[in-house]
Amino acid sequence: MADSGRARKLAERVQQVVAQMIDTKVKDPRLGFVTVTDVRVTGDLQHADVYYTVLGDAESREGSAKALESAKGLIRSEVGKQTGIRLTPTLAFHLDAVPETAAHLEDALSEAARRDAEVARLASGARYAGEADPYRRPDEDDTED
């Protein structure tokens, strides 16, 4: 079992190699503007999950996924050459959902800000339904000596 430091270093190196391969060696026309966002390697260094984003619409994401799947063997062999470890980890490519999640959160925050502004606007002209202080207080005349 490898230590987590070694797995982390291998993940960083795999990310660099995969990004370099996508940029220079993979010549698939289906491949869009792909950015490798993260790589996670298992503790035994046998499997690497590569997370990526694609700039564009659903069609470009689908085409890029097919291109990466077809180039997986070429990329894995280069990872093995450049890392120099005994067993090259298998690669699995996953579309990273961070941009969609960030857009959803941004929409939710802007909606919350809009609603807060509406509540503040309504509260600015509000008046008390009764007295400002509804609690009974003993009057100074009611106190006995």
N, C-alpha and C positions, 0 to 999 in steps of 0.2 A: 504494500500500500504506500503510495507516494504521499508526501506531506502537502498541505494546502499551498504552501509557498511555491513548490515546484509546479503544481497544477496551475496556479495563477500565472506564473512566468510562461508556461507552455501556452496558456490561453492567449496571452498578449502576443506571443510570437506567431501563433496560428492566425490571429487577427491580422497581423501585419502581412503575412504571406498570402492569405486569402485576398486581402484588399489589393495587394500588388498583382496577383494573378488575374483578378477581375479587371484591373486597369490595363494590364499589358498583354497578357497571353490569351485570354478568352475572347475569341473573335466571333461570337454568335450574334447575328443581327437581332435576335429577340431580346438580348440583354439591354436593359434600359440603364438609367443613371442609378446605379446601385451603391449604397453606402453600408459598409459593415459596421454595425453599431456595437456588437458585443459577441464574445465567444466564451462559452462555459465548458470546461473540461471536467470530466468525472474524476473522482479521487484516484482511480487506478490508471488514469491517463489513456483509457481505451476508446473513449467516445468524446467527441466535441460537437456541441450545438452552436451553430453559427447563426446569429441574428442579424438581419439586414433590413434596410428600408429602400423603397424605390420611389423616385420622384415621378409622379404622373398618375394616370387613372388606373382603373382595375385591369384593363387590358394589358398595360405595360407591366403591372405587377405579376399577372399571370404568365406573360411571356418571359419575364426575368426568372420566375420560379422554374419554368421548364428549361431555360438555358443553364441555370445553375445546377439543376439536377443532371443534365446531360454532361456538364463539365466536371462533375464531382470527382471522377477518377483522376483526371488530369490535375485538379487542384490538390487532391489527397497525395498523389505521388510527389508533387512539389513540396508539400508540407513535410513529407517524410525526408526528402533530400535536405531541406533547409534546417530542420530541427535536429536531425541526427539522433533521434531516439530509436530504440530497438524496435518497438512496435508503433507503427503510425496509427494515430486514432482515426476511427471512422468519423465521417463528417455528416451532419444533418443540418440542412438549411431551413430556417424558420423566418417567416415574415414578421418583423417586429411591429407590434401594435402601438408603440409609444406615440407616434404622430397622431393617430386617430384618437387615442385616449387623451392626449393633450388638447386636441381640438374640442373634444367633448367637454372636458373640464373648463376650458376657456368659455365655451358657450354657457355652461352652467353658472360660472362666476359672473358673466355679464348679465344673465337673467336675474341672479340674486341681487346684483347692484341696481338693476332697473327697478326691481320690486322694493328694495330698501329706499330708493329715492321716492317712489310713489308713496310709501308709508310715511316718510318724513314730510312730504308735501301735504298729505292729509292731516298729519299731526300738528302742523304749524298753525292751522286755523282752528284747532279744536278748543273747546271750552269744557269746563267741568259741568257735569249734569246737575250736581247739587252744589254744596259748599265746597270750597277748596280743601278744607280739613274736615272730613266727615266724622271724626272721632269726638266723643263727648269729653269735655274737660271740666273739672270742677270749677265753678265760677268762684271768683274771689268773695262774692257775697254769701255763698253757701258754706264757707268754712266757719266752723264754730271754734270759739276760744276756750 
